[in-house]
Amino acid sequence: MPRKIKTVIVENGFEKEVEIEVPDGPPASWGDLNKLRILGKRNPRLEGPEKVTGRAKYASDIVLPGMLYGRYVTSAYPAATIKRIDLSPAERMPGVKAVLPIKEAGATVTFAGEPIAAIAAETPEIADDAIRAVKITYEPKRFVVNPDRALQPGAPLVRPDVAGNLSQTGQAKEGDVDAAFKSAYATIEGVYEAQTRLHCCLETHGHTVKWDGDKLTAWSSTQHIEGCRNDFGSLAGGPDKVRVICEHMGGGFGSKFGASLEGITAAKLAKAANAPVKLMLTRADEQYHNFRGPGARVHVKLAAAEDGTLLASDVVTFNNGGTGNASTRMDEGFFIIKPQTVRVKKQSVLTNTGGIAALRAPGHPQAAVIWDMALDQMAARLNIDPLDLRKKNHNDNVRVAEWDLGAKIIGWERRQRVPGSARGVVKRGIGMGSATWGGGGRQTADSTVIIGRDGSVISYCGVQDLGTGVRNYVSGIVAEELGLELDQVEARIGDTTYGKGHGSGGSTTTPSVAPAVKMAAVDARDKLTAAAAKLLKVKPEEIEIVPGGRFQVKGKSGKGISWKQLCRTLPEKGLKAYGLWNADLAASGVRGCNFAEVAVDTETGKVTILKVVGVQDCGVVLNRLQAESQMTGSIIQGIGTALLEHRHMDNLTGRMLNPNFEEYKLCGALEAGGVNITMDPPYRTLEPEEHGIVTVIFDNPTGKVSGIGEPAVVAVQAAIANAIYNAIGVHVAEQPATPDRVLAALARKNGATA
């Protein structure tokens, strides 16, 4: 049955609304992917020139007339009661325009660096002086920042509602685990630890806010401008009085979903001072109190039959979430490979170290490195190839094909059949890890396309760009649908006045936003087709669009109308098209894996990355260059997780010893393992001396869009940990694998007891 749409046409010089019929075609789809001109290709970022020249404006770049600078006063103690706060010395300082208490006398603090008050001053330097002038009297309390010490008898209680600092968060059981262990041919047991990690956004948390009467405008570094709008609405009398702008942002990784304390504080300071306020956290404040990804120590027991069938697992988790409960994904189907019977006990260890926030694939990298280390330990116990062990216990054809491809590229046959059997001081090893993720979309975004009489096309969506290249597909989808080039469609995003936008989390942004843009583009195409058909005196179904935006009668290239000519016939205000999310265009559930090759110096403990291969599916690829960039970034981040990132807490003071980028090490160019190698079919095996990061987008033709930003990071640490194990014959069970821990593992292997 044909469907009816309404549009506006110009007839005899007058505009009028008409209702037309268009064919009711098949369910929405991305079309024949082999025939797409723009989507799926390697298109450079549209905002690239602005970023490399410095014209791109981040929240931290905004400077407004009369703007003040905000700073936090933070707690010097990890646990204390505030007896008295005297803000008057700061209030009397020249240049200080507003002082705001965040906590009152009698309140408690539960971690060092917790905000207590805030200052707004004419310069950052005056604000820094002012926060030092505030006088606070504390009654310090006993504290604990080490999870092991937190579990000892008599340890200071972090929260009054939890006895002994161990919070029981759940348990699960499937089958008779004890019977399975009794019948097993082989068992292994180990304790593995994945570290706490900091987000390390290059642009710290913060906002620049301005009041105009009772209306508020905020330039925010955020992963969800609409979430910020709702949060600020609590101060402005409703979200309709708030505008949030985020044209560009310097990273979030799961930690920037709302206005948060710093945004609300900036808005209150701005109201009190009657002036705009910028409150961007200092690096130390950022590392202390904008939370982090939880650490996990997990006791794992596995049982297997002689042929490698996994019979049982018994898992006890000790997740370190600071002052809050935390979890890894050890409890969700045992990650990927699930034994026949399972038992899980989930617990959180409380410490005076702040709270937690989602951090790129929350809980999954921790579960992957722990679970994959245990699997390799079982493979060695059975004298079975680790890849064969996984295949024995998993029957997803797509995942198995990804494993096989990753193994082929890295040269899996070169690995040490017996871990640690290589000779020499520097030993090479190859390992693998596996990933899973959801990444589906939902009805949380809309899109509008405006086509002007001058031929201009603007694609609007109220979504921010976390750094993944949203602009390219907000423009590219419309350009593809209308036969235009990428630079002929302007993308306008990052502003709450542009409509609804999805939060950038869970790798759900693209599968939520792209379908809405697609449907807006289809709406625009249908309306233009109807207008062209009327002008050409044919039915809409007889019209085709060819590159250049020309609308012509099918098979009759001489009977058509150019883009400019067609647009000149539009109403004075142009044509407006609208789109909502369509489930036919988005999918959930992706797979992935990583393979790594390392060289371990057994005298120094230094681990050198030689190769890391990533194989990942994500359905329809909208921009191959950006998808590969996401994978490369994921691998680089995973290398840092595996070898470098380690938060150090001082047991004596309760303070973090490395709240910076000098001692909190991140992966740089020298640690990343060489050049970036992009592989397309036909795939080849890397030469032994060919080093670098290899990204492969696995063709899993779902015909729908899914996410890729998070799954690609999940298994990197696991692959590197198992590569180290293959090289030296012992797991560095306490991550990251820093040189001292590598040497300690070697010492234990050689019989040392301490």
Residue pairs with C-beta under 8 A, 6 or more apart in sequence:
1 24
2 21
2 22
2 23
2 24
3 21
3 22
3 23
3 24
4 19
4 20
4 21
4 22
5 19
5 20
5 22
5 523
5 526
5 527
5 530
6 17
6 18
6 19
6 20
7 17
7 18
7 20
7 527
7 530
7 531
7 575
8 15
8 16
8 17
8 18
8 570
8 571
8 575
9 15
9 16
9 18
9 530
9 531
9 534
9 569
9 571
10 569
10 570
10 571
15 571
15 572
20 530
20 540
21 540
22 526
22 529
22 530
22 540
22 541
23 540
23 541
27 584
28 515
28 518
28 519
28 522
28 582
28 584
28 585
29 584
29 585
29 703
30 36
30 39
30 518
30 585
30 620
30 703
30 704
30 705
33 39
33 40
33 620
33 701
36 480
37 480
37 547
38 476
38 479
38 480
38 485
38 486
39 473
39 476
39 477
39 480
39 620
39 621
39 622
39 623
40 620
40 621
40 622
40 623
40 624
41 623
41 624
41 625
42 623
42 624
42 625
42 628
43 472
43 476
43 486
43 623
43 625
43 626
44 625
45 51
45 469
45 471
45 472
45 626
46 471
46 472
46 475
46 486
46 487
46 491
47 56
47 248
47 465
47 471
49 55
50 56
50 248
51 248
56 247
56 248
57 219
57 247
57 248
58 203
58 221
58 247
58 248
58 249
58 250
59 203
59 206
59 207
59 208
59 219
59 220
59 221
59 246
59 249
59 280
60 203
60 204
60 206
60 221
60 250
60 278
60 280
62 208
62 219
62 278
63 278
64 208
64 210
64 276
65 276
66 275
66 276
67 208
67 275
67 276
67 277
67 278
68 97
68 98
68 120
68 121
68 122
68 269
68 270
68 273
68 275
68 276
68 277
68 278
69 120
69 121
69 122
69 123
69 124
69 126
69 127
69 277
69 278
69 279
70 118
70 119
70 120
70 127
70 262
70 265
70 266
70 269
70 277
70 278
70 279
71 118
71 119
71 121
71 124
71 127
71 128
71 130
71 131
71 279
71 282
72 102
72 115
72 116
72 117
72 118
72 131
72 262
72 265
72 281
72 285
73 115
73 116
73 117
73 118
73 119
73 131
73 134
73 136
74 112
74 113
74 114
74 115
74 116
74 285
74 288
74 289
75 109
75 111
75 112
75 113
75 114
75 115
75 116
75 138
76 112
76 138
77 109
77 112
77 138
77 140
77 141
77 143
77 654
78 109
78 110
78 111
78 112
78 143
78 145
78 352
78 353
78 653
78 654
78 655
79 108
79 109
79 110
79 111
79 140
79 141
79 142
79 143
79 156
79 158
79 352
79 654
80 108
80 109
80 138
80 139
80 140
80 141
81 106
81 107
81 108
81 138
81 139
81 141
82 103
82 104
82 105
82 106
82 107
82 108
82 109
82 116
82 136
82 137
82 138
82 139
83 105
83 137
83 138
83 139
84 105
84 135
84 136
84 137
85 101
85 103
85 104
85 105
85 116
85 117
85 134
85 135
85 136
85 137
86 134
86 135
86 136
87 99
87 101
87 117
87 134
89 133
89 134
89 135
90 96
90 99
90 119
90 130
90 131
90 133
90 134
91 99
93 121
93 126
93 129
93 130
93 133
94 126
95 121
95 122
95 123
95 126
96 119
96 120
96 121
96 122
96 126
96 127
96 130
97 120
97 121
97 122
97 272
97 273
97 275
98 119
98 120
98 269
98 270
98 272
98 273
98 277
99 117
99 118
99 119
99 120
99 130
100 117
100 118
100 119
100 120
100 265
100 268
100 269
100 272
101 116
101 117
102 115
102 116
102 117
102 118
102 261
102 265
103 109
103 115
103 116
103 117
108 141
109 116
109 138
110 158
110 159
110 323
110 352
110 354
111 288
111 289
111 322
111 323
111 352
111 353
111 354
111 654
112 288
112 352
112 653
112 654
112 655
112 656
113 284
113 285
113 288
113 289
113 354
113 655
113 656
113 659
114 289
114 354
115 261
115 265
115 285
115 289
116 136
117 131
117 134
118 265
118 268
118 269
118 279
119 127
119 130
119 131
119 134
119 269
120 127
120 269
120 270
120 272
120 273
120 275
120 277
120 279
121 127
121 130
141 156
142 156
143 156
143 158
143 352
143 654
144 150
144 155
144 156
144 158
144 165
144 351
144 352
145 351
145 352
145 353
145 649
145 650
145 651
145 654
146 351
146 649
146 651
147 295
147 297
147 318
147 320
147 349
147 351
149 155
149 651
150 158
150 165
150 349
150 350
150 351
151 164
151 165
151 166
151 318
151 349
155 164
155 165
156 352
157 163
157 164
157 165
158 165
158 323
158 350
158 351
158 352
159 165
159 323
159 350
162 350
165 349
165 350
165 351
166 318
166 347
166 348
166 349
166 350
167 325
167 347
167 348
167 349
167 350
168 346
168 347
169 319
169 325
169 327
169 346
169 347
169 348
170 331
170 344
170 346
171 343
171 344
171 345
171 346
172 331
172 342
172 343
172 344
173 342
173 343
173 344
174 341
174 342
174 343
175 312
175 340
175 341
175 342
176 341
177 312
177 313
177 314
177 341
177 342
177 343
179 341
180 303
180 311
180 312
180 339
180 340
180 341
181 187
181 301
181 303
181 311
181 312
181 314
183 311
184 303
184 304
184 305
184 311
184 312
185 304
185 305
185 306
185 382
186 303
186 304
186 306
186 378
186 381
186 382
187 301
187 302
187 303
187 304
187 381
188 301
188 302
188 374
188 377
188 378
188 381
189 299
189 300
189 301
189 302
190 299
190 300
190 373
190 374
190 377
190 731
190 733
191 297
191 298
191 299
191 300
191 733
192 297
192 298
192 300
192 369
192 370
192 373
192 374
192 731
192 733
192 734
192 735
193 295
193 296
193 297
193 298
193 370
193 733
193 734
193 735
194 295
194 296
194 298
194 328
194 365
194 366
194 369
194 370
194 717
194 735
195 295
195 641
195 645
195 646
195 647
195 734
195 735
195 736
196 292
196 293
196 294
196 295
196 320
196 353
196 647
197 292
197 293
197 295
197 359
197 641
197 645
197 647
198 287
198 292
198 293
198 645
198 647
198 664
199 251
199 252
199 253
199 254
199 255
199 290
199 291
199 292
199 293
199 357
199 359
200 251
200 253
200 287
200 645
200 661
200 664
200 666
201 221
201 250
201 251
201 252
201 253
201 255
201 256
201 286
202 250
202 251
203 221
203 249
203 250
203 251
203 280
204 221
204 280
204 281
204 282
204 283
204 285
204 286
204 290
205 221
205 255
205 256
205 260
205 262
205 280
205 281
205 286
205 290
206 221
206 262
206 263
206 266
206 278
206 279
206 280
206 281
207 218
207 219
207 220
207 221
207 222
207 228
207 259
207 262
207 263
207 266
207 267
207 278
207 279
207 280
208 218
208 219
208 266
208 276
208 277
208 278
208 279
209 216
209 217
209 218
209 219
209 232
209 263
209 266
209 267
209 270
209 276
209 277
209 278
209 279
210 216
210 217
210 218
210 270
210 276
211 267
211 270
211 271
211 274
211 276
214 236
214 237
214 241
215 236
215 241
215 242
215 243
216 232
216 235
216 236
216 241
216 242
216 243
216 267
217 242
217 243
217 244
217 245
218 228
218 232
218 242
218 243
218 244
218 245
218 259
218 263
218 266
218 267
219 244
219 245
219 246
220 228
220 244
220 245
220 246
220 259
220 263
221 246
221 249
221 250
221 252
221 256
221 280
222 228
222 244
222 246
222 249
222 252
222 256
222 257
222 258
222 259
222 464
223 249
223 252
223 254
223 256
223 257
223 464
223 466
223 503
223 504
223 505
224 256
224 257
224 258
224 464
224 501
224 502
224 503
224 504
224 505
225 244
225 245
225 246
225 462
225 463
225 464
225 494
225 495
225 496
225 501
226 244
226 462
226 496
226 500
226 501
226 503
227 257
227 258
227 259
227 503
228 242
228 244
228 258
228 259
228 263
229 239
229 242
229 243
229 244
229 496
230 239
230 258
231 258
231 259
231 260
231 263
231 264
232 239
232 242
232 244
232 259
232 263
232 264
232 267
233 239
233 240
233 241
233 242
234 264
235 264
235 267
235 268
235 271
236 242
242 496
243 495
243 496
243 497
244 495
244 496
245 494
245 495
245 496
246 464
246 465
246 494
246 495
247 493
247 494
247 495
248 465
248 494
249 256
249 464
249 465
249 466
249 467
250 467
251 466
251 467
252 466
252 504
253 358
253 359
253 360
254 293
254 357
254 358
254 359
254 360
254 362
254 505
255 290
255 291
255 357
255 358
255 359
257 503
257 505
259 267
260 290
262 279
262 281
263 279
265 279
266 277
266 278
266 279
267 277
269 277
269 279
270 276
270 277
281 290
283 659
283 660
283 661
284 659
284 660
286 659
287 656
287 658
287 659
287 660
287 664
288 354
288 656
288 659
289 354
290 357
291 322
291 354
291 355
291 356
291 357
292 322
292 354
292 356
292 357
292 359
292 647
293 356
293 357
293 358
293 359
293 360
293 362
293 366
294 319
294 320
294 321
294 322
294 326
294 327
294 328
294 356
294 363
294 366
295 319
295 320
295 366
296 317
296 318
296 319
296 320
296 326
296 328
296 330
296 366
296 367
296 370
297 317
297 318
297 320
297 349
298 315
298 316
298 317
298 318
298 328
298 330
298 370
299 315
299 316
299 317
299 318
300 313
300 314
300 315
300 370
300 371
300 374
301 312
301 313
301 314
301 315
302 310
302 312
302 313
302 339
302 374
302 375
302 377
302 378
303 310
303 311
303 312
303 313
303 339
304 310
304 311
304 378
304 381
304 382
305 311
306 382
307 392
308 379
308 382
308 384
308 388
308 389
308 392
308 393
309 340
309 392
309 393
310 337
310 338
310 339
310 340
310 378
310 393
311 339
311 340
311 341
312 339
312 340
312 341
312 342
312 343
313 334
313 339
313 341
313 342
313 343
314 343
315 330
315 331
315 334
315 342
315 343
315 344
315 345
316 344
316 345
316 347
317 327
317 328
317 330
317 331
317 344
317 345
317 346
317 347
318 347
318 348
318 349
319 325
319 326
319 327
319 328
319 346
319 347
319 348
319 349
320 326
320 348
320 349
320 351
320 353
321 348
321 349
321 350
321 355
321 356
322 350
322 351
322 352
322 353
322 354
322 355
322 356
323 350
323 351
323 352
323 353
323 354
323 355
324 348
324 350
324 355
324 356
325 348
326 348
326 356
327 346
327 348
327 363
328 363
328 364
328 366
328 367
328 370
329 335
329 363
329 364
329 366
329 367
330 344
330 346
330 367
330 370
330 371
331 344
331 346
334 342
334 371
335 364
335 367
335 368
335 371
335 434
335 436
336 371
336 394
336 399
336 434
336 435
336 436
337 371
337 375
337 390
337 393
337 394
337 434
338 393
339 393
352 654
353 649
358 505
360 634
360 637
360 709
360 710
360 713
361 435
361 437
361 710
361 711
361 713
361 714
364 435
364 436
364 437
364 710
364 714
365 638
365 641
365 713
365 714
365 715
365 716
365 717
365 718
368 433
368 434
368 435
368 714
368 715
368 717
368 718
369 433
369 642
369 717
369 718
369 721
369 735
371 718
372 432
372 433
372 434
372 715
372 718
372 719
372 721
372 722
373 718
373 721
373 722
373 725
373 731
373 733
375 386
375 389
375 390
376 386
376 419
376 431
376 722
376 725
376 726
376 731
377 725
377 731
378 389
379 385
379 386
379 388
379 389
380 418
380 419
382 389
384 392
385 417
386 431
386 432
386 722
387 403
387 407
387 412
387 432
390 403
390 432
390 434
391 400
391 403
394 400
396 591
398 591
398 617
398 698
398 700
399 434
399 591
399 593
401 698
402 591
402 592
402 593
402 615
402 616
402 617
402 698
403 432
403 434
403 593
405 615
405 683
405 696
405 698
406 432
406 593
406 594
406 595
406 613
406 614
406 615
406 696
407 432
407 595
408 683
408 685
409 595
409 613
409 615
409 679
409 683
409 684
409 685
409 686
409 694
409 696
410 430
410 595
410 596
410 597
410 611
410 613
410 685
410 686
410 694
411 430
411 685
411 686
411 688
412 430
412 432
412 595
414 430
414 688
415 429
415 430
415 431
415 726
416 422
416 428
416 429
416 430
416 726
416 727
418 729
419 429
419 725
419 726
419 727
419 728
419 729
419 730
420 427
420 726
420 727
420 728
420 729
420 730
420 749
421 729
422 428
422 429
422 727
425 601
425 602
425 603
426 599
426 600
426 601
426 602
427 599
427 600
427 602
427 727
427 728
428 597
428 598
428 599
428 600
428 610
428 727
429 597
429 598
429 600
429 722
429 723
429 724
429 725
429 726
429 727
429 728
430 595
430 596
430 597
430 723
430 726
431 595
431 596
431 598
431 718
431 719
431 720
431 721
431 722
431 723
431 724
431 725
431 726
432 593
432 594
432 595
432 596
432 715
432 718
432 719
432 722
433 593
433 594
433 714
433 715
433 716
433 717
433 718
433 719
433 721
433 722
434 591
434 592
434 593
434 715
434 718
435 591
435 592
435 593
435 594
435 616
435 711
435 712
435 713
435 714
435 715
436 589
436 590
436 591
436 592
436 711
436 714
437 507
437 589
437 590
437 592
437 707
437 710
437 711
437 714
438 506
438 507
438 508
438 588
438 589
438 590
438 707
439 506
439 507
439 508
439 511
439 588
439 589
439 590
439 618
439 706
439 707
439 708
439 710
439 711
440 508
440 511
440 586
440 587
440 588
440 589
440 706
440 707
441 502
441 508
441 510
441 511
441 512
441 513
441 514
441 515
441 581
441 583
441 585
441 586
441 588
441 705
442 502
442 508
442 512
442 581
443 512
443 580
443 581
444 500
444 501
444 502
444 503
444 512
444 581
445 461
445 462
445 463
445 499
445 500
445 501
445 502
445 512
445 513
445 516
445 581
446 461
446 462
446 499
446 500
446 516
446 520
446 578
446 579
446 580
446 581
447 459
447 460
447 461
447 474
447 499
447 513
447 516
447 517
447 519
447 520
447 578
447 579
448 459
448 460
448 461
448 498
448 499
448 520
448 576
448 577
448 578
448 579
449 457
449 458
449 459
449 460
449 478
449 520
449 521
449 523
449 524
449 576
449 577
449 578
449 579
450 457
450 458
450 460
450 574
450 575
450 576
450 577
451 457
451 524
451 528
451 567
451 570
451 574
451 575
451 576
451 577
452 458
452 567
452 570
452 574
453 567
453 568
453 570
453 571
453 572
453 574
454 567
455 563
455 564
455 567
456 490
457 478
457 479
457 482
457 484
457 488
457 489
457 490
458 489
458 490
458 492
459 474
459 475
459 477
459 478
459 489
459 490
459 491
459 492
459 517
459 520
459 521
460 492
460 493
460 498
460 499
461 470
461 474
461 491
461 492
461 493
461 498
461 499
461 501
461 513
461 516
461 517
462 493
462 495
462 496
462 497
462 498
462 499
462 500
462 501
463 470
463 474
463 493
463 494
463 501
463 502
463 504
463 509
463 513
464 470
464 493
464 494
464 501
464 504
465 471
465 493
465 494
465 504
466 504
466 509
466 709
468 504
468 509
468 510
468 626
468 630
468 709
469 623
469 626
469 629
470 491
470 493
470 509
470 510
470 513
471 491
471 493
472 486
472 491
472 622
472 623
472 626
473 510
473 513
473 514
473 517
473 622
473 623
474 491
474 493
474 513
474 517
475 486
475 489
475 490
475 491
476 486
476 489
476 622
476 623
477 514
477 517
477 518
477 521
477 622
478 484
478 489
478 517
478 520
478 521
478 524
479 485
479 486
479 488
479 489
480 521
481 518
481 521
481 522
481 524
481 525
482 489
482 521
482 524
482 525
482 528
482 545
482 549
483 545
483 546
483 547
483 548
483 549
483 550
483 563
484 548
484 549
484 563
488 549
492 498
493 501
501 513
502 508
502 509
502 512
502 513
503 509
506 707
506 710
507 706
507 707
507 708
507 709
507 710
507 711
508 707
509 707
510 622
510 705
510 706
510 707
511 585
511 586
511 587
511 588
511 704
511 705
511 706
511 707
512 581
512 586
514 585
514 586
514 622
514 705
515 579
515 581
515 582
515 583
515 584
515 585
515 586
515 705
516 579
516 580
516 581
516 582
517 579
518 579
518 582
518 585
519 579
519 580
519 581
519 582
519 585
520 577
520 578
520 579
521 577
521 579
522 579
523 577
523 578
523 579
524 575
524 577
525 545
526 540
527 575
527 577
528 551
528 566
528 575
529 540
529 543
529 545
529 551
530 540
531 566
531 569
531 570
531 575
532 543
532 551
532 560
532 561
532 566
533 539
533 540
533 542
533 543
535 561
535 566
535 569
536 543
536 551
536 552
536 553
536 559
536 560
536 561
538 553
542 553
542 554
543 551
543 552
543 553
543 554
544 551
544 552
544 553
544 554
545 551
546 552
546 557
546 560
548 562
548 563
549 562
549 563
549 566
550 560
550 561
550 562
550 563
551 560
551 561
551 563
551 566
552 559
552 560
552 561
553 559
553 560
567 574
584 704
585 704
585 705
586 704
586 705
586 706
587 619
587 702
587 704
587 705
587 706
588 706
589 706
590 616
590 617
590 618
590 619
590 700
590 706
590 707
590 708
590 711
591 616
591 617
591 698
591 700
591 711
592 614
592 615
592 616
592 617
592 698
592 711
592 712
592 714
592 715
593 614
593 615
593 715
593 719
594 612
594 613
594 614
594 615
594 635
594 638
594 715
594 716
594 718
594 719
595 611
595 612
595 613
595 719
596 609
596 611
596 612
596 613
596 716
596 719
596 720
596 722
596 723
597 610
597 611
597 612
597 723
598 607
598 608
598 609
598 610
598 720
598 723
598 724
598 727
599 607
599 608
599 610
599 727
600 606
600 607
600 608
600 724
600 727
600 728
600 742
601 607
601 608
602 728
602 746
604 739
604 743
605 738
605 739
605 740
605 741
605 742
605 743
605 746
606 739
606 742
607 643
607 720
607 724
607 737
607 739
607 742
608 673
609 639
609 643
609 671
609 672
609 673
609 720
610 673
610 674
610 691
611 673
611 674
611 686
611 690
611 691
611 692
611 693
611 694
612 635
612 638
612 639
612 673
612 693
612 694
612 716
612 719
612 720
613 686
613 694
613 696
614 631
614 634
614 635
614 693
614 694
614 695
614 696
614 712
614 716
615 696
615 698
616 631
616 695
616 696
616 697
616 698
616 708
616 711
616 712
617 697
617 698
617 699
617 700
618 627
618 697
618 700
618 705
618 706
618 707
618 708
618 711
619 700
619 702
619 703
619 704
619 705
619 706
620 702
620 703
620 704
620 705
621 627
621 697
622 705
624 697
627 697
627 708
628 678
628 695
628 697
630 708
630 709
630 712
631 695
631 697
631 708
631 712
632 676
632 693
632 695
634 709
634 710
634 712
634 713
634 716
635 672
635 693
635 695
635 712
635 713
635 716
636 667
636 672
636 693
637 667
637 713
637 716
638 713
638 715
638 716
638 717
638 720
639 667
639 671
639 672
639 673
639 716
639 720
640 665
640 666
640 667
640 671
641 716
641 717
641 735
641 736
642 716
642 717
642 720
642 721
642 735
642 736
642 737
643 667
643 671
643 720
643 736
643 737
643 738
644 665
644 666
644 667
644 671
644 736
644 738
645 664
645 665
645 666
645 736
646 658
646 664
646 665
646 736
646 738
647 656
647 658
647 664
648 656
648 657
648 658
648 663
649 655
649 656
649 657
650 656
650 657
657 663
658 664
672 693
673 691
673 692
673 693
674 691
674 692
674 693
675 691
675 692
675 693
676 692
676 693
676 695
677 686
677 690
677 692
677 693
677 694
677 695
678 694
678 695
679 694
679 695
679 696
681 699
683 696
686 694
697 708
717 735
720 737
721 731
721 732
721 735
721 737
724 731
724 732
724 737
724 742
725 731
725 732
728 742
728 745
728 746
728 749
729 749
730 745
730 746
730 748
730 749
731 745
732 741
732 742
732 745
733 745
734 741
